[in-house]
Amino acid sequence: MVLLGKMTTYETFASVYDAIMDDSLYDKWTDFSLRHFSKDKKNC
């Protein structure tokens, strides 16, 4: 039954995350990423 508890926790987190991260925040994050992360550098 531990698995069931973990799934419930995930579902709760996912619903809160979806409520907070609306489309405008995704657009802002994309703009930030494109400005600050160079395409020619590899992440380590």
Phi, psi and omega in degrees: 000350177299321179301319179298319179296320179294322180293320178297318178298316179298315181297321177296312178300316182298320181292322177292316179302314179298324180291324182280316185271079177280177185301325182295325178289324175297318178297318179295320179295321177297313178301314178300313182298316180295328178285323191255344181247113182290141180288334184270356178263143177261138176281137179253000000 
